[in-house]
Amino acid sequence: MGPRRGGRRHGQRQAERRLISEEALADAWEQRWYSAQELVDCCGRRLRVVFPGRRWGGPGPDFLGAVLAQADGTLVRGDVEVHPRASSWAAHRHAQDREYGRVVLHVVQVADAVALDGHRRHVPTVELQPDLDAAEPGRGPPRGWAPPCMRHAPALLQIVEAAGRERFRARAARFEGDLSAAPADQVLWRGVCEALGFQRNTRTFGQLAEAVPWSQAALALADRGPVGLAGLLLGTAGLLAEATLPEAHAWRGLQRTYGVRAALSAAAWDRRQLRAGNAPEQRCRGLAEVAAGWAGRRWQGPAEQVLEAVQQAAAASRPRLWPLVRASPWIGRGRAQVIVINVLLPFAAAAGVSEAAALFGRLPGEPPNRVVRYMAGLLGAPAVRFRGACHQQGLLQLFKLTCAARMCETCPARQDGAGATSQACQPSNEY
C-alpha cells in the first residue's frame, strides 16, 4: 500500500507541472499571467519585466524588443524566446540561426537542458509557472492590448509628420551621396532593385544590381528583350534552376556573347515565409519588365524619365507615379507605391527636383505593414487619423528611433512633450 500511495503523490506532482502549449506559455508571458513580481534566471539574476516585447509571429524569436530590469536598475534590451521545455532550443537549432542572436532571455516551463547560443555562451533561462486562473475571460486586458502613448491629436500629427519628412530627407541624402559616385541611371537601378528585396533580401538585390549594372541590363534588353534580361538576372543571381526554358537559353547565349557568370548563389536568398509571388525569381522577372519599359524610350534614360514624371505629377491634382514601376503580375500596385515613396521621390529630391518634397507630403500611402499598424495603434486616439505617405513614413521612423528598442525616454511623442527631436532621426532601409 505504501509504494502505491507514493505513486499517487508523484502523479499529483507531475499533474501540477503538466506542460501547456507554447502559445499558452507565450500568452502568459505577454499578459504577465504569473504571480512572481521578480523572475530569477538560471544564473541567479533577479529580473523585472518592464516590457515583454512585441509578439508579431513569423520567423525568429517569439518576442522582439523586450526590456528587462536587473536588481541594480540596469536595463537589458533584446528578444525573448518561449518554449515549454528548454531542450527545444537545441532541438530547433536556434544557435545556428542568426535571427536568434539578440535573445536575452529564454522563457520555459521546464528547464530540462542548458541553452547555448552560436558562440557556445549560456542563454539566460527563466522557469515560468503561469497562473492559469488569471487567464480566465474578463480578467486582465485582451491579448495585444496596449494603451496609446499620446492623445493630443494636433501635437501628435505634427510630430509624426516631422519624423516622416526627416526620414524622407535622410533617404534623399543617401541618394545624393550615391549620385556623387555613380551615374544617375545606375543609382536609380540599384534603388529599385533593393526595394524589391523587402527587408530580408534588400542587400542581396543590391549586390545583384552591382553584378548586373544598368549599362549591361540595357544591352541585354536590346539583344534579347525582357526575357533575355530576366535570364541574365536569374543566372547572375544563382537562380537558374527557377528559370523557364527561354530564360535559360537566353542566359546561355549571353554567357557565350558577353562571358557573364553567376555572382550569387541560391543560398544567398532568404525565402522564409515568402509568398510565391514575392519569390526572388518573380521579382527578377518584374524587374526585367520595368527595365524594358524604361528602355522603350531610347531618347531618355531611366533617371530622366523619373525626374520628368515627378515634375509632371507635382502639377497634377491626383498624382500617380506607381505605373512607372508596376509590372503585373510580378510587381503589383502596392509594391510599386512602396518603390515610389522610398526610391523615386527621394531620388528626384537628391537630383534637384524641388517639387519632390512637396509631392511627398500629399502622396497616398503604401499598403500598411505590421509596423505601421502597430504604431498607429500605439499612438492612435479617436481624434487621430494617420493618412498618406508622410504619416506612414513618420510612424516607421518613430518606431526605428525609439519603439523598436523601447527607448520611451527619448521619444518625441511622450505625454510631457520631452524627448528626442527630429534631428536625432537616422536613415534606415529596414522598413
Beta strands, then each sheet from edge to edge (+ up, - down):
strand 1: 39-40
strand 2: 46-51
strand 3: 63-70
strand 4: 75-85
strand 5: 103-110
strand 6: 125-127
sheet 1: 1+ 2- 3+ 4- 5- 6-
end
